[in-house]
Amino acid sequence: MPQQDVSTGDPETHVATTVERGSFAIARCSCGWSGPARRSRDKARTDAASHTSAP
Ligand SMILES: [Zn+2]
């Protein structure tokens, strides 16, 4: 089972999670956005955070 972490953005607009694919972590959002594959889950979380905080 892939691990998913729900970050606390605005839940009504964007719900970002990080998904792990092998040794990579990818930020994904309920709006359909997904970030680049990262080797670090922290960086994927940073991608998710910057996405959810973007206008
Ligand atoms: Zn989004």
mmCIF file of the protein (N, C-alpha, C, O) and its ligand, coordinates in Angstrom:
data_MODEL
# 
_entry.id   MODEL 
# 
loop_
_entity.id 
_entity.type 
_entity.pdbx_number_of_molecules 
1 polymer     1 
2 non-polymer 1 
# 
_entity_poly.entity_id                      1 
_entity_poly.type                           'polypeptide(L)' 
_entity_poly.nstd_linkage                   no 
_entity_poly.nstd_monomer                   no 
_entity_poly.pdbx_seq_one_letter_code       MPQQDVSTGDPETHVATTVERGSFAIARCSCGWSGPARRSRDKARTDAASHTSAP 
_entity_poly.pdbx_seq_one_letter_code_can   MPQQDVSTGDPETHVATTVERGSFAIARCSCGWSGPARRSRDKARTDAASHTSAP 
_entity_poly.pdbx_strand_id                 A 
# 
loop_
_entity_poly_seq.entity_id 
_entity_poly_seq.num 
_entity_poly_seq.mon_id 
_entity_poly_seq.hetero 
1 1  MET n 
1 2  PRO n 
1 3  GLN n 
1 4  GLN n 
1 5  ASP n 
1 6  VAL n 
1 7  SER n 
1 8  THR n 
1 9  GLY n 
1 10 ASP n 
1 11 PRO n 
1 12 GLU n 
1 13 THR n 
1 14 HIS n 
1 15 VAL n 
1 16 ALA n 
1 17 THR n 
1 18 THR n 
1 19 VAL n 
1 20 GLU n 
1 21 ARG n 
1 22 GLY n 
1 23 SER n 
1 24 PHE n 
1 25 ALA n 
1 26 ILE n 
1 27 ALA n 
1 28 ARG n 
1 29 CYS n 
1 30 SER n 
1 31 CYS n 
1 32 GLY n 
1 33 TRP n 
1 34 SER n 
1 35 GLY n 
1 36 PRO n 
1 37 ALA n 
1 38 ARG n 
1 39 ARG n 
1 40 SER n 
1 41 ARG n 
1 42 ASP n 
1 43 LYS n 
1 44 ALA n 
1 45 ARG n 
1 46 THR n 
1 47 ASP n 
1 48 ALA n 
1 49 ALA n 
1 50 SER n 
1 51 HIS n 
1 52 THR n 
1 53 SER n 
1 54 ALA n 
1 55 PRO n 
# 
loop_
_struct_asym.id 
_struct_asym.entity_id 
A 1 
B 2 
# 
loop_
_chem_comp.id 
_chem_comp.type 
_chem_comp.mon_nstd_flag 
ALA 'L-peptide linking' y 
ARG 'L-peptide linking' y 
ASP 'L-peptide linking' y 
CYS 'L-peptide linking' y 
GLN 'L-peptide linking' y 
GLU 'L-peptide linking' y 
GLY 'peptide linking'   y 
HIS 'L-peptide linking' y 
ILE 'L-peptide linking' y 
LYS 'L-peptide linking' y 
MET 'L-peptide linking' y 
PHE 'L-peptide linking' y 
PRO 'L-peptide linking' y 
SER 'L-peptide linking' y 
THR 'L-peptide linking' y 
TRP 'L-peptide linking' y 
VAL 'L-peptide linking' y 
ZN  non-polymer         . 
# 
_pdbx_entity_nonpoly.entity_id   2 
_pdbx_entity_nonpoly.name        ? 
_pdbx_entity_nonpoly.comp_id     ZN 
# 
_pdbx_nonpoly_scheme.asym_id         B 
_pdbx_nonpoly_scheme.entity_id       2 
_pdbx_nonpoly_scheme.mon_id          ZN 
_pdbx_nonpoly_scheme.ndb_seq_num     1 
_pdbx_nonpoly_scheme.pdb_seq_num     101 
_pdbx_nonpoly_scheme.auth_seq_num    101 
_pdbx_nonpoly_scheme.pdb_mon_id      ZN 
_pdbx_nonpoly_scheme.auth_mon_id     ZN 
_pdbx_nonpoly_scheme.pdb_strand_id   A 
_pdbx_nonpoly_scheme.pdb_ins_code    . 
# 
loop_
_atom_site.group_PDB 
_atom_site.id 
_atom_site.type_symbol 
_atom_site.label_atom_id 
_atom_site.label_alt_id 
_atom_site.label_comp_id 
_atom_site.label_asym_id 
_atom_site.label_entity_id 
_atom_site.label_seq_id 
_atom_site.pdbx_PDB_ins_code 
_atom_site.Cartn_x 
_atom_site.Cartn_y 
_atom_site.Cartn_z 
_atom_site.occupancy 
_atom_site.B_iso_or_equiv 
_atom_site.pdbx_formal_charge 
_atom_site.auth_seq_id 
_atom_site.auth_comp_id 
_atom_site.auth_asym_id 
_atom_site.auth_atom_id 
_atom_site.pdbx_PDB_model_num 
ATOM   1   N  N  . MET A 1 1  ? 0.854   -1.200 0.000   1.00 0.00 ? 1   MET A N  1 
ATOM   2   C  CA . MET A 1 1  ? 0.000   0.000  0.000   1.00 0.00 ? 1   MET A CA 1 
ATOM   3   C  C  . MET A 1 1  ? 0.888   1.247  0.000   1.00 0.00 ? 1   MET A C  1 
ATOM   4   O  O  . MET A 1 1  ? 1.757   1.381  0.861   1.00 0.00 ? 1   MET A O  1 
ATOM   5   N  N  . PRO A 1 2  ? 0.685   2.144  -0.936  1.00 0.00 ? 2   PRO A N  1 
ATOM   6   C  CA . PRO A 1 2  ? 1.488   3.371  -0.940  1.00 0.00 ? 2   PRO A CA 1 
ATOM   7   C  C  . PRO A 1 2  ? 1.128   4.272  0.228   1.00 0.00 ? 2   PRO A C  1 
ATOM   8   O  O  . PRO A 1 2  ? -0.027  4.361  0.647   1.00 0.00 ? 2   PRO A O  1 
ATOM   9   N  N  . GLN A 1 3  ? 2.138   4.924  0.729   1.00 0.00 ? 3   GLN A N  1 
ATOM   10  C  CA . GLN A 1 3  ? 1.860   5.852  1.816   1.00 0.00 ? 3   GLN A CA 1 
ATOM   11  C  C  . GLN A 1 3  ? 1.379   7.178  1.256   1.00 0.00 ? 3   GLN A C  1 
ATOM   12  O  O  . GLN A 1 3  ? 1.911   7.678  0.265   1.00 0.00 ? 3   GLN A O  1 
ATOM   13  N  N  . GLN A 1 4  ? 0.377   7.736  1.894   1.00 0.00 ? 4   GLN A N  1 
ATOM   14  C  CA . GLN A 1 4  ? -0.117  9.033  1.467   1.00 0.00 ? 4   GLN A CA 1 
ATOM   15  C  C  . GLN A 1 4  ? -0.190  9.955  2.671   1.00 0.00 ? 4   GLN A C  1 
ATOM   16  O  O  . GLN A 1 4  ? -0.665  9.574  3.741   1.00 0.00 ? 4   GLN A O  1 
ATOM   17  N  N  . ASP A 1 5  ? 0.283   11.157 2.476   1.00 0.00 ? 5   ASP A N  1 
ATOM   18  C  CA . ASP A 1 5  ? 0.229   12.160 3.526   1.00 0.00 ? 5   ASP A CA 1 
ATOM   19  C  C  . ASP A 1 5  ? -0.601  13.331 3.025   1.00 0.00 ? 5   ASP A C  1 
ATOM   20  O  O  . ASP A 1 5  ? -0.276  13.959 2.017   1.00 0.00 ? 5   ASP A O  1 
ATOM   21  N  N  . VAL A 1 6  ? -1.652  13.603 3.732   1.00 0.00 ? 6   VAL A N  1 
ATOM   22  C  CA . VAL A 1 6  ? -2.489  14.739 3.349   1.00 0.00 ? 6   VAL A CA 1 
ATOM   23  C  C  . VAL A 1 6  ? -1.922  15.988 4.010   1.00 0.00 ? 6   VAL A C  1 
ATOM   24  O  O  . VAL A 1 6  ? -1.822  16.065 5.235   1.00 0.00 ? 6   VAL A O  1 
ATOM   25  N  N  . SER A 1 7  ? -1.561  16.943 3.205   1.00 0.00 ? 7   SER A N  1 
ATOM   26  C  CA . SER A 1 7  ? -1.068  18.181 3.771   1.00 0.00 ? 7   SER A CA 1 
ATOM   27  C  C  . SER A 1 7  ? -2.235  19.133 3.979   1.00 0.00 ? 7   SER A C  1 
ATOM   28  O  O  . SER A 1 7  ? -3.263  19.047 3.307   1.00 0.00 ? 7   SER A O  1 
ATOM   29  N  N  . THR A 1 8  ? -2.051  20.017 4.901   1.00 0.00 ? 8   THR A N  1 
ATOM   30  C  CA . THR A 1 8  ? -3.152  20.895 5.270   1.00 0.00 ? 8   THR A CA 1 
ATOM   31  C  C  . THR A 1 8  ? -3.104  22.169 4.446   1.00 0.00 ? 8   THR A C  1 
ATOM   32  O  O  . THR A 1 8  ? -2.508  23.161 4.864   1.00 0.00 ? 8   THR A O  1 
ATOM   33  N  N  . GLY A 1 9  ? -3.712  22.147 3.308   1.00 0.00 ? 9   GLY A N  1 
ATOM   34  C  CA . GLY A 1 9  ? -3.899  23.352 2.524   1.00 0.00 ? 9   GLY A CA 1 
ATOM   35  C  C  . GLY A 1 9  ? -5.340  23.784 2.671   1.00 0.00 ? 9   GLY A C  1 
ATOM   36  O  O  . GLY A 1 9  ? -5.949  23.562 3.718   1.00 0.00 ? 9   GLY A O  1 
ATOM   37  N  N  . ASP A 1 10 ? -5.885  24.382 1.664   1.00 0.00 ? 10  ASP A N  1 
ATOM   38  C  CA . ASP A 1 10 ? -7.311  24.673 1.671   1.00 0.00 ? 10  ASP A CA 1 
ATOM   39  C  C  . ASP A 1 10 ? -8.029  23.429 1.170   1.00 0.00 ? 10  ASP A C  1 
ATOM   40  O  O  . ASP A 1 10 ? -7.912  23.096 -0.009  1.00 0.00 ? 10  ASP A O  1 
ATOM   41  N  N  . PRO A 1 11 ? -8.754  22.745 2.012   1.00 0.00 ? 11  PRO A N  1 
ATOM   42  C  CA . PRO A 1 11 ? -9.318  21.449 1.625   1.00 0.00 ? 11  PRO A CA 1 
ATOM   43  C  C  . PRO A 1 11 ? -10.394 21.557 0.561   1.00 0.00 ? 11  PRO A C  1 
ATOM   44  O  O  . PRO A 1 11 ? -10.732 20.565 -0.085  1.00 0.00 ? 11  PRO A O  1 
ATOM   45  N  N  . GLU A 1 12 ? -10.929 22.738 0.377   1.00 0.00 ? 12  GLU A N  1 
ATOM   46  C  CA . GLU A 1 12 ? -12.008 22.874 -0.596  1.00 0.00 ? 12  GLU A CA 1 
ATOM   47  C  C  . GLU A 1 12 ? -11.484 23.105 -2.003  1.00 0.00 ? 12  GLU A C  1 
ATOM   48  O  O  . GLU A 1 12 ? -12.224 22.957 -2.976  1.00 0.00 ? 12  GLU A O  1 
ATOM   49  N  N  . THR A 1 13 ? -10.226 23.464 -2.114  1.00 0.00 ? 13  THR A N  1 
ATOM   50  C  CA . THR A 1 13 ? -9.695  23.736 -3.438  1.00 0.00 ? 13  THR A CA 1 
ATOM   51  C  C  . THR A 1 13 ? -8.624  22.722 -3.825  1.00 0.00 ? 13  THR A C  1 
ATOM   52  O  O  . THR A 1 13 ? -8.696  22.108 -4.890  1.00 0.00 ? 13  THR A O  1 
ATOM   53  N  N  . HIS A 1 14 ? -7.651  22.554 -2.973  1.00 0.00 ? 14  HIS A N  1 
ATOM   54  C  CA . HIS A 1 14 ? -6.555  21.653 -3.308  1.00 0.00 ? 14  HIS A CA 1 
ATOM   55  C  C  . HIS A 1 14 ? -6.244  20.750 -2.120  1.00 0.00 ? 14  HIS A C  1 
ATOM   56  O  O  . HIS A 1 14 ? -6.017  21.219 -1.005  1.00 0.00 ? 14  HIS A O  1 
ATOM   57  N  N  . VAL A 1 15 ? -6.238  19.477 -2.376  1.00 0.00 ? 15  VAL A N  1 
ATOM   58  C  CA . VAL A 1 15 ? -5.811  18.523 -1.350  1.00 0.00 ? 15  VAL A CA 1 
ATOM   59  C  C  . VAL A 1 15 ? -4.593  17.802 -1.908  1.00 0.00 ? 15  VAL A C  1 
ATOM   60  O  O  . VAL A 1 15 ? -4.709  16.934 -2.773  1.00 0.00 ? 15  VAL A O  1 
ATOM   61  N  N  . ALA A 1 16 ? -3.445  18.167 -1.409  1.00 0.00 ? 16  ALA A N  1 
ATOM   62  C  CA . ALA A 1 16 ? -2.196  17.605 -1.935  1.00 0.00 ? 16  ALA A CA 1 
ATOM   63  C  C  . ALA A 1 16 ? -1.757  16.420 -1.101  1.00 0.00 ? 16  ALA A C  1 
ATOM   64  O  O  . ALA A 1 16 ? -1.859  16.422 0.126   1.00 0.00 ? 16  ALA A O  1 
ATOM   65  N  N  . THR A 1 17 ? -1.274  15.424 -1.788  1.00 0.00 ? 17  THR A N  1 
ATOM   66  C  CA . THR A 1 17 ? -0.735  14.255 -1.116  1.00 0.00 ? 17  THR A CA 1 
ATOM   67  C  C  . THR A 1 17 ? 0.609   13.924 -1.749  1.00 0.00 ? 17  THR A C  1 
ATOM   68  O  O  . THR A 1 17 ? 0.942   14.401 -2.834  1.00 0.00 ? 17  THR A O  1 
ATOM   69  N  N  . THR A 1 18 ? 1.360   13.108 -1.052  1.00 0.00 ? 18  THR A N  1 
ATOM   70  C  CA . THR A 1 18 ? 2.579   12.601 -1.665  1.00 0.00 ? 18  THR A CA 1 
ATOM   71  C  C  . THR A 1 18 ? 2.425   11.100 -1.851  1.00 0.00 ? 18  THR A C  1 
ATOM   72  O  O  . THR A 1 18 ? 1.999   10.387 -0.944  1.00 0.00 ? 18  THR A O  1 
ATOM   73  N  N  . VAL A 1 19 ? 2.775   10.640 -3.027  1.00 0.00 ? 19  VAL A N  1 
ATOM   74  C  CA . VAL A 1 19 ? 2.718   9.215  -3.309  1.00 0.00 ? 19  VAL A CA 1 
ATOM   75  C  C  . VAL A 1 19 ? 4.126   8.733  -3.610  1.00 0.00 ? 19  VAL A C  1 
ATOM   76  O  O  . VAL A 1 19 ? 4.943   9.468  -4.165  1.00 0.00 ? 19  VAL A O  1 
ATOM   77  N  N  . GLU A 1 20 ? 4.393   7.519  -3.246  1.00 0.00 ? 20  GLU A N  1 
ATOM   78  C  CA . GLU A 1 20 ? 5.724   6.967  -3.477  1.00 0.00 ? 20  GLU A CA 1 
ATOM   79  C  C  . GLU A 1 20 ? 5.681   5.970  -4.620  1.00 0.00 ? 20  GLU A C  1 
ATOM   80  O  O  . GLU A 1 20 ? 4.830   5.083  -4.677  1.00 0.00 ? 20  GLU A O  1 
ATOM   81  N  N  . ARG A 1 21 ? 6.636   6.150  -5.531  1.00 0.00 ? 21  ARG A N  1 
ATOM   82  C  CA . ARG A 1 21 ? 6.758   5.229  -6.662  1.00 0.00 ? 21  ARG A CA 1 
ATOM   83  C  C  . ARG A 1 21 ? 8.169   4.672  -6.619  1.00 0.00 ? 21  ARG A C  1 
ATOM   84  O  O  . ARG A 1 21 ? 9.122   5.321  -7.049  1.00 0.00 ? 21  ARG A O  1 
ATOM   85  N  N  . GLY A 1 22 ? 8.287   3.486  -6.103  1.00 0.00 ? 22  GLY A N  1 
ATOM   86  C  CA . GLY A 1 22 ? 9.615   2.931  -5.966  1.00 0.00 ? 22  GLY A CA 1 
ATOM   87  C  C  . GLY A 1 22 ? 10.440  3.779  -5.022  1.00 0.00 ? 22  GLY A C  1 
ATOM   88  O  O  . GLY A 1 22 ? 10.054  3.967  -3.868  1.00 0.00 ? 22  GLY A O  1 
ATOM   89  N  N  . SER A 1 23 ? 11.559  4.293  -5.481  1.00 0.00 ? 23  SER A N  1 
ATOM   90  C  CA . SER A 1 23 ? 12.412  5.117  -4.637  1.00 0.00 ? 23  SER A CA 1 
ATOM   91  C  C  . SER A 1 23 ? 12.108  6.599  -4.792  1.00 0.00 ? 23  SER A C  1 
ATOM   92  O  O  . SER A 1 23 ? 12.822  7.446  -4.256  1.00 0.00 ? 23  SER A O  1 
ATOM   93  N  N  . PHE A 1 24 ? 11.036  6.911  -5.535  1.00 0.00 ? 24  PHE A N  1 
ATOM   94  C  CA . PHE A 1 24 ? 10.699  8.297  -5.759  1.00 0.00 ? 24  PHE A CA 1 
ATOM   95  C  C  . PHE A 1 24 ? 9.433   8.670  -5.003  1.00 0.00 ? 24  PHE A C  1 
ATOM   96  O  O  . PHE A 1 24 ? 8.591   7.824  -4.701  1.00 0.00 ? 24  PHE A O  1 
ATOM   97  N  N  . ALA A 1 25 ? 9.325   9.930  -4.712  1.00 0.00 ? 25  ALA A N  1 
ATOM   98  C  CA . ALA A 1 25 ? 8.103   10.466 -4.120  1.00 0.00 ? 25  ALA A CA 1 
ATOM   99  C  C  . ALA A 1 25 ? 7.588   11.566 -5.029  1.00 0.00 ? 25  ALA A C  1 
ATOM   100 O  O  . ALA A 1 25 ? 8.356   12.387 -5.530  1.00 0.00 ? 25  ALA A O  1 
ATOM   101 N  N  . ILE A 1 26 ? 6.280   11.572 -5.235  1.00 0.00 ? 26  ILE A N  1 
ATOM   102 C  CA . ILE A 1 26 ? 5.670   12.529 -6.142  1.00 0.00 ? 26  ILE A CA 1 
ATOM   103 C  C  . ILE A 1 26 ? 4.521   13.213 -5.425  1.00 0.00 ? 26  ILE A C  1 
ATOM   104 O  O  . ILE A 1 26 ? 3.690   12.562 -4.793  1.00 0.00 ? 26  ILE A O  1 
ATOM   105 N  N  . ALA A 1 27 ? 4.484   14.534 -5.530  1.00 0.00 ? 27  ALA A N  1 
ATOM   106 C  CA . ALA A 1 27 ? 3.372   15.282 -4.965  1.00 0.00 ? 27  ALA A CA 1 
ATOM   107 C  C  . ALA A 1 27 ? 2.210   15.251 -5.948  1.00 0.00 ? 27  ALA A C  1 
ATOM   108 O  O  . ALA A 1 27 ? 2.389   15.464 -7.147  1.00 0.00 ? 27  ALA A O  1 
ATOM   109 N  N  . ARG A 1 28 ? 1.025   14.984 -5.428  1.00 0.00 ? 28  ARG A N  1 
ATOM   110 C  CA . ARG A 1 28 ? -0.160  14.990 -6.282  1.00 0.00 ? 28  ARG A CA 1 
ATOM   111 C  C  . ARG A 1 28 ? -1.255  15.777 -5.595  1.00 0.00 ? 28  ARG A C  1 
ATOM   112 O  O  . ARG A 1 28 ? -1.276  15.907 -4.371  1.00 0.00 ? 28  ARG A O  1 
ATOM   113 N  N  . CYS A 1 29 ? -2.164  16.300 -6.398  1.00 0.00 ? 29  CYS A N  1 
ATOM   114 C  CA . CYS A 1 29 ? -3.225  17.131 -5.858  1.00 0.00 ? 29  CYS A CA 1 
ATOM   115 C  C  . CYS A 1 29 ? -4.576  16.658 -6.380  1.00 0.00 ? 29  CYS A C  1 
ATOM   116 O  O  . CYS A 1 29 ? -4.678  16.049 -7.445  1.00 0.00 ? 29  CYS A O  1 
ATOM   117 N  N  . SER A 1 30 ? -5.604  16.956 -5.598  1.00 0.00 ? 30  SER A N  1 
ATOM   118 C  CA . SER A 1 30 ? -6.949  16.560 -5.994  1.00 0.00 ? 30  SER A CA 1 
ATOM   119 C  C  . SER A 1 30 ? -7.416  17.289 -7.250  1.00 0.00 ? 30  SER A C  1 
ATOM   120 O  O  . SER A 1 30 ? -8.365  16.853 -7.902  1.00 0.00 ? 30  SER A O  1 
ATOM   121 N  N  . CYS A 1 31 ? -6.757  18.394 -7.593  1.00 0.00 ? 31  CYS A N  1 
ATOM   122 C  CA . CYS A 1 31 ? -7.148  19.138 -8.796  1.00 0.00 ? 31  CYS A CA 1 
ATOM   123 C  C  . CYS A 1 31 ? -6.566  18.513 -10.054 1.00 0.00 ? 31  CYS A C  1 
ATOM   124 O  O  . CYS A 1 31 ? -6.884  18.938 -11.165 1.00 0.00 ? 31  CYS A O  1 
ATOM   125 N  N  . GLY A 1 32 ? -5.719  17.511 -9.888  1.00 0.00 ? 32  GLY A N  1 
ATOM   126 C  CA . GLY A 1 32 ? -5.142  16.854 -11.042 1.00 0.00 ? 32  GLY A CA 1 
ATOM   127 C  C  . GLY A 1 32 ? -3.678  17.186 -11.241 1.00 0.00 ? 32  GLY A C  1 
ATOM   128 O  O  . GLY A 1 32 ? -2.996  16.562 -12.054 1.00 0.00 ? 32  GLY A O  1 
ATOM   129 N  N  . TRP A 1 33 ? -3.199  18.163 -10.502 1.00 0.00 ? 33  TRP A N  1 
ATOM   130 C  CA . TRP A 1 33 ? -1.796  18.539 -10.608 1.00 0.00 ? 33  TRP A CA 1 
ATOM   131 C  C  . TRP A 1 33 ? -0.909  17.461 -9.998  1.00 0.00 ? 33  TRP A C  1 
ATOM   132 O  O  . TRP A 1 33 ? -1.285  16.821 -9.016  1.00 0.00 ? 33  TRP A O  1 
ATOM   133 N  N  . SER A 1 34 ? 0.251   17.265 -10.574 1.00 0.00 ? 34  SER A N  1 
ATOM   134 C  CA . SER A 1 34 ? 1.245   16.411 -9.939  1.00 0.00 ? 34  SER A CA 1 
ATOM   135 C  C  . SER A 1 34 ? 2.611   17.019 -10.155 1.00 0.00 ? 34  SER A C  1 
ATOM   136 O  O  . SER A 1 34 ? 2.901   17.588 -11.207 1.00 0.00 ? 34  SER A O  1 
ATOM   137 N  N  . GLY A 1 35 ? 3.431   16.888 -9.154  1.00 0.00 ? 35  GLY A N  1 
ATOM   138 C  CA . GLY A 1 35 ? 4.766   17.455 -9.222  1.00 0.00 ? 35  GLY A CA 1 
ATOM   139 C  C  . GLY A 1 35 ? 5.749   16.484 -9.828  1.00 0.00 ? 35  GLY A C  1 
ATOM   140 O  O  . GLY A 1 35 ? 5.393   15.361 -10.186 1.00 0.00 ? 35  GLY A O  1 
ATOM   141 N  N  . PRO A 1 36 ? 6.994   16.925 -9.940  1.00 0.00 ? 36  PRO A N  1 
ATOM   142 C  CA . PRO A 1 36 ? 8.040   16.054 -10.484 1.00 0.00 ? 36  PRO A CA 1 
ATOM   143 C  C  . PRO A 1 36 ? 8.414   14.968 -9.492  1.00 0.00 ? 36  PRO A C  1 
ATOM   144 O  O  . PRO A 1 36 ? 8.217   15.118 -8.287  1.00 0.00 ? 36  PRO A O  1 
ATOM   145 N  N  . ALA A 1 37 ? 8.942   13.897 -9.997  1.00 0.00 ? 37  ALA A N  1 
ATOM   146 C  CA . ALA A 1 37 ? 9.391   12.807 -9.133  1.00 0.00 ? 37  ALA A CA 1 
ATOM   147 C  C  . ALA A 1 37 ? 10.624  13.259 -8.359  1.00 0.00 ? 37  ALA A C  1 
ATOM   148 O  O  . ALA A 1 37 ? 11.588  13.779 -8.920  1.00 0.00 ? 37  ALA A O  1 
ATOM   149 N  N  . ARG A 1 38 ? 10.555  13.043 -7.061  1.00 0.00 ? 38  ARG A N  1 
ATOM   150 C  CA . ARG A 1 38 ? 11.664  13.440 -6.190  1.00 0.00 ? 38  ARG A CA 1 
ATOM   151 C  C  . ARG A 1 38 ? 12.253  12.212 -5.530  1.00 0.00 ? 38  ARG A C  1 
ATOM   152 O  O  . ARG A 1 38 ? 11.564  11.225 -5.273  1.00 0.00 ? 38  ARG A O  1 
ATOM   153 N  N  . ARG A 1 39 ? 13.530  12.296 -5.266  1.00 0.00 ? 39  ARG A N  1 
ATOM   154 C  CA . ARG A 1 39 ? 14.150  11.204 -4.522  1.00 0.00 ? 39  ARG A CA 1 
ATOM   155 C  C  . ARG A 1 39 ? 13.885  11.350 -3.029  1.00 0.00 ? 39  ARG A C  1 
ATOM   156 O  O  . ARG A 1 39 ? 14.051  10.402 -2.262  1.00 0.00 ? 39  ARG A O  1 
ATOM   157 N  N  . SER A 1 40 ? 13.475  12.538 -2.631  1.00 0.00 ? 40  SER A N  1 
ATOM   158 C  CA . SER A 1 40 ? 13.210  12.789 -1.215  1.00 0.00 ? 40  SER A CA 1 
ATOM   159 C  C  . SER A 1 40 ? 11.729  13.089 -1.023  1.00 0.00 ? 40  SER A C  1 
ATOM   160 O  O  . SER A 1 40 ? 11.154  13.900 -1.750  1.00 0.00 ? 40  SER A O  1 
ATOM   161 N  N  . ARG A 1 41 ? 11.116  12.436 -0.047  1.00 0.00 ? 41  ARG A N  1 
ATOM   162 C  CA . ARG A 1 41 ? 9.701   12.729 0.200   1.00 0.00 ? 41  ARG A CA 1 
ATOM   163 C  C  . ARG A 1 41 ? 9.544   14.147 0.735   1.00 0.00 ? 41  ARG A C  1 
ATOM   164 O  O  . ARG A 1 41 ? 8.516   14.787 0.514   1.00 0.00 ? 41  ARG A O  1 
ATOM   165 N  N  . ASP A 1 42 ? 10.569  14.641 1.442   1.00 0.00 ? 42  ASP A N  1 
ATOM   166 C  CA . ASP A 1 42 ? 10.507  16.013 1.922   1.00 0.00 ? 42  ASP A CA 1 
ATOM   167 C  C  . ASP A 1 42 ? 10.386  16.994 0.761   1.00 0.00 ? 42  ASP A C  1 
ATOM   168 O  O  . ASP A 1 42 ? 9.648   17.975 0.847   1.00 0.00 ? 42  ASP A O  1 
ATOM   169 N  N  . LYS A 1 43 ? 11.111  16.728 -0.323  1.00 0.00 ? 43  LYS A N  1 
ATOM   170 C  CA . LYS A 1 43 ? 11.029  17.631 -1.468  1.00 0.00 ? 43  LYS A CA 1 
ATOM   171 C  C  . LYS A 1 43 ? 9.673   17.528 -2.144  1.00 0.00 ? 43  LYS A C  1 
ATOM   172 O  O  . LYS A 1 43 ? 9.136   18.522 -2.634  1.00 0.00 ? 43  LYS A O  1 
ATOM   173 N  N  . ALA A 1 44 ? 9.126   16.329 -2.168  1.00 0.00 ? 44  ALA A N  1 
ATOM   174 C  CA . ALA A 1 44 ? 7.791   16.179 -2.735  1.00 0.00 ? 44  ALA A CA 1 
ATOM   175 C  C  . ALA A 1 44 ? 6.775   16.930 -1.884  1.00 0.00 ? 44  ALA A C  1 
ATOM   176 O  O  . ALA A 1 44 ? 5.840   17.535 -2.408  1.00 0.00 ? 44  ALA A O  1 
ATOM   177 N  N  . ARG A 1 45 ? 6.962   16.887 -0.577  1.00 0.00 ? 45  ARG A N  1 
ATOM   178 C  CA . ARG A 1 45 ? 6.076   17.650 0.306   1.00 0.00 ? 45  ARG A CA 1 
ATOM   179 C  C  . ARG A 1 45 ? 6.226   19.139 0.065   1.00 0.00 ? 45  ARG A C  1 
ATOM   180 O  O  . ARG A 1 45 ? 5.250   19.889 0.102   1.00 0.00 ? 45  ARG A O  1 
ATOM   181 N  N  . THR A 1 46 ? 7.463   19.561 -0.183  1.00 0.00 ? 46  THR A N  1 
ATOM   182 C  CA . THR A 1 46 ? 7.688   20.972 -0.477  1.00 0.00 ? 46  THR A CA 1 
ATOM   183 C  C  . THR A 1 46 ? 6.974   21.357 -1.769  1.00 0.00 ? 46  THR A C  1 
ATOM   184 O  O  . THR A 1 46 ? 6.386   22.435 -1.858  1.00 0.00 ? 46  THR A O  1 
ATOM   185 N  N  . ASP A 1 47 ? 7.026   20.477 -2.771  1.00 0.00 ? 47  ASP A N  1 
ATOM   186 C  CA . ASP A 1 47 ? 6.302   20.734 -4.013  1.00 0.00 ? 47  ASP A CA 1 
ATOM   187 C  C  . ASP A 1 47 ? 4.813   20.865 -3.740  1.00 0.00 ? 47  ASP A C  1 
ATOM   188 O  O  . ASP A 1 47 ? 4.154   21.771 -4.249  1.00 0.00 ? 47  ASP A O  1 
ATOM   189 N  N  . ALA A 1 48 ? 4.290   19.952 -2.932  1.00 0.00 ? 48  ALA A N  1 
ATOM   190 C  CA . ALA A 1 48 ? 2.864   19.975 -2.616  1.00 0.00 ? 48  ALA A CA 1 
ATOM   191 C  C  . ALA A 1 48 ? 2.503   21.241 -1.865  1.00 0.00 ? 48  ALA A C  1 
ATOM   192 O  O  . ALA A 1 48 ? 1.476   21.862 -2.136  1.00 0.00 ? 48  ALA A O  1 
ATOM   193 N  N  . ALA A 1 49 ? 3.354   21.622 -0.915  1.00 0.00 ? 49  ALA A N  1 
ATOM   194 C  CA . ALA A 1 49 ? 3.079   22.823 -0.118  1.00 0.00 ? 49  ALA A CA 1 
ATOM   195 C  C  . ALA A 1 49 ? 3.102   24.065 -0.990  1.00 0.00 ? 49  ALA A C  1 
ATOM   196 O  O  . ALA A 1 49 ? 2.253   24.945 -0.845  1.00 0.00 ? 49  ALA A O  1 
ATOM   197 N  N  . SER A 1 50 ? 4.066   24.142 -1.893  1.00 0.00 ? 50  SER A N  1 
ATOM   198 C  CA . SER A 1 50 ? 4.151   25.331 -2.742  1.00 0.00 ? 50  SER A CA 1 
ATOM   199 C  C  . SER A 1 50 ? 2.968   25.373 -3.708  1.00 0.00 ? 50  SER A C  1 
ATOM   200 O  O  . SER A 1 50 ? 2.501   26.451 -4.077  1.00 0.00 ? 50  SER A O  1 
ATOM   201 N  N  . HIS A 1 51 ? 2.486   24.200 -4.113  1.00 0.00 ? 51  HIS A N  1 
ATOM   202 C  CA . HIS A 1 51 ? 1.321   24.160 -5.003  1.00 0.00 ? 51  HIS A CA 1 
ATOM   203 C  C  . HIS A 1 51 ? 0.071   24.618 -4.267  1.00 0.00 ? 51  HIS A C  1 
ATOM   204 O  O  . HIS A 1 51 ? -0.688  25.440 -4.781  1.00 0.00 ? 51  HIS A O  1 
ATOM   205 N  N  . THR A 1 52 ? -0.143  24.098 -3.081  1.00 0.00 ? 52  THR A N  1 
ATOM   206 C  CA . THR A 1 52 ? -1.362  24.441 -2.352  1.00 0.00 ? 52  THR A CA 1 
ATOM   207 C  C  . THR A 1 52 ? -1.351  25.882 -1.879  1.00 0.00 ? 52  THR A C  1 
ATOM   208 O  O  . THR A 1 52 ? -2.410  26.456 -1.626  1.00 0.00 ? 52  THR A O  1 
ATOM   209 N  N  . SER A 1 53 ? -0.165  26.478 -1.756  1.00 0.00 ? 53  SER A N  1 
ATOM   210 C  CA . SER A 1 53 ? -0.099  27.877 -1.321  1.00 0.00 ? 53  SER A CA 1 
ATOM   211 C  C  . SER A 1 53 ? -0.094  28.829 -2.499  1.00 0.00 ? 53  SER A C  1 
ATOM   212 O  O  . SER A 1 53 ? -0.196  30.042 -2.315  1.00 0.00 ? 53  SER A O  1 
ATOM   213 N  N  . ALA A 1 54 ? 0.023   28.293 -3.717  1.00 0.00 ? 54  ALA A N  1 
ATOM   214 C  CA . ALA A 1 54 ? 0.020   29.146 -4.900  1.00 0.00 ? 54  ALA A CA 1 
ATOM   215 C  C  . ALA A 1 54 ? -1.410  29.586 -5.213  1.00 0.00 ? 54  ALA A C  1 
ATOM   216 O  O  . ALA A 1 54 ? -2.358  28.856 -4.923  1.00 0.00 ? 54  ALA A O  1 
ATOM   217 N  N  . PRO A 1 55 ? -1.570  30.760 -5.795  1.00 0.00 ? 55  PRO A N  1 
ATOM   218 C  CA . PRO A 1 55 ? -2.910  31.225 -6.149  1.00 0.00 ? 55  PRO A CA 1 
ATOM   219 C  C  . PRO A 1 55 ? -3.572  30.378 -7.223  1.00 0.00 ? 55  PRO A C  1 
ATOM   220 O  O  . PRO A 1 55 ? -4.704  30.657 -7.618  1.00 0.00 ? 55  PRO A O  1 
HETATM 221 ZN ZN . ZN  B 2 .  ? -4.200  21.582 -6.804  1.00 0.00 2 101 ZN  A ZN 1 
# 
